[in-house]
Structure formats: structure tokens, C-alpha cells
Amino acid sequence: MVLTDTHTHLYYEAIPEKRAALMQRCIDNNITRLFLPNVDAASVPLVYGLVNDYPQYCYPMLGLHPCDVKENWEAELAVIMDAHQQNKIYAIGEIGIDLYWDKTHLKEQVDAFVKQINWAKSLDLSIVIHCRDAFDEVYEVLKQEADEKLRGIFHCFGGTVEQAQQVIDLNFYLGIGGVVTYKNSGLDKVIPEIDLKHIVLETDSPYLTPVPFRGKPNESSYLVYIAEKVAELHHTSIEKVAEVTTENSRLVFGI
């Protein structure tokens, strides 16, 4: 069985011994494919540090997180785009729109989102979308940019069945993480309505820790609890969930 964490910030752990332990727990739980999104220019070397230490398990992507889009976003993005010239990447992400913390830079977030979508298209790569309190705004951009090259993952999906179908119709997979294990998330009603062929798994470590560890820092080894919950909701085995979602991740990332 191979499980794939399509979205983890495990590189935030700076202590080598703790990081090694995190990785070993992943391996022990059959989580042997980890995809790492940076968030800003400063996090790029952290991503590549982990990738260089564990090249058989870790795969990088690059992008400018919407919460890091400020007045100087073009200069920040230029640094990130330049890093791609030196290193292989497997997606552009995480990118998108976040209106939870701050609505003052919506225009800049949209502009940065569109620019990075076009960057992904030029490289024939998927995008990994961060969307918080901004489904309509993100969906509007995606509709405008939709073509045969636009594809990817709608990270941390937490919407309705109708929104899920809108995302799927635009050639995106739903990134399902720890929220699916939360009692009042509503995803327990949505996930059974969505074919596994449209789902990938993620932790967003160290955030959004699944039950039974909610309230503690998340880690990629906890992906097994997310997979178990999805299997329960689909009345199937965790092995089947692992097989389908890992194959979906291969289609997304090309590896």
C-alpha cells in the first residue's frame, strides 16, 4: 500500500532529529510520497532542503501563497520563479485567494493568482489552489482561465456537493484532509457523493490535524487517519482508497 500526502509543510520542522522522526513515521505508515508547497520566497530553501535530504520521498512545488501577497508581490514572485530555473518542480502552489484574514489585497491576490496560473500553463504543470472564504472569487478566475491546460488540486476542499462538482468540471481534484474527521465539518455528507477518482489526500501539516490528534501539531504520518475516514465514508478498504488516490496524484503531478 502506498499513500500520498499531496500537501504538507513538513519542512517547517528545523531540528534534524525531529524531522528524521517525522519522516520515519511516514515510512512506517506507508506514506512514501510527499508533495511540498512553499508559501513565500523565504520558504523555498526549506522545501529544497527536505527534498535534498529525502529525494526518494519528497517532491517540491513552488508558488506565492495568497496570504503573502502584498504590495511587493511581483518582486516576491520573481524570486520564487527564479528558483524554478535551478530546480525541478512538480506543480505551482500553493496559490489562490484568501479573504479570511485580510480583504484589502483582493486585487493583488487575483492578479498574482492569474499570473501564476499562466506560469503553470507555460510549464505544463498543475496548480494547487488555496481558497479560504473565497470560493466565488476563485471559481470566477478559474472559469476565465479554463482551457485544456488548466488542471490541478483544490487544496483543503470544504464545500458543498454542488461546489465539488463545479471544481471537478474544471478538471480539478478535491484535496481532502483532516477536516473530514471533524464531527461538524459537513464533509461526511459530501465525500460519499464524490467518486474516489476525483479525490486526493493531504494533511496540510502542521495544520488541520485530524482526529484523534486534533489540537496538536499535524504531521504527514497522520494521513492514515484521513484515509481511514474516507474509506469508512465510501464503505471500502483503506487499501482501495490508497490505490485510487495515489494514482490520482500521479495524474496530477506526473510522477
Steps between C-alpha positions, in 0.01 A plus 500: 500500500625845405341816643572844355492823698436753225545801728734524798722767653707243687808706412408746779659259748855632526649256753664216300421229755133597520474527123655155459248361747212663310621343177551159661142502632382572145697208362372272778143592399555449123490875430788506256404783265499853646438813293631823651358846418698805603316816605745784432858564387644429845348150510647388167834384646314319778304300243812410305687415817249225579485387137879469488503301824221263388495504118334158480197622697465879463400709197503881482256752362532877492259789530407812693235438766215753485558601864850608395376715212569861597591817312837350406357169378653525154853524640431214742360284220798579278732349761284188518481467123876538476543205739325283243786560258732312735271218613234266362148551631182296468229766536440869561365545850371586727325789328153650507291744703456532878249751637487361853777713649513803274283629216709809424720329240230320301604661171863409557401146596300461180783642290755270665268202459452565128870555441585172670230312309662620181842402634367148560354483152830609347673213682213254441462450875203460731410767754417446866237747618465655844147636547366635827176698523541564128337219302307731269807717432722198430236334284458817293873510425505130412207537262676787325826306472348161417653317206657162426812590703326612820499217753603417855380464858251706697694475827313461829160469337221563749205598285169354391426220254403767246828685546688172478340430164588850377864434592501156339346638181798736470741201501601524866533240772372562852772508766353331808677542834446484874179704491319191369548345847338794682155431638329814369695566181220380271746312281357172625194584288701617198773237460266202451350686203839545330662217307848413630636569152458872578677499840857532622613490862700759693591606854600868465740414783555658751146638471150344505592199710253212465319324781627341726787752523302819447648785704856377450737580210416300189749278321497308174486161673149592614385466139405144590213632717370708211519201267317285754219756529460527123495119478231490770287758318534308173444158661825370359848406618785736580702304242249596231506865607880497493508341156254740337617821664867426436424431133311831492807673643712348223266647243521841667875517551628280218698276734 
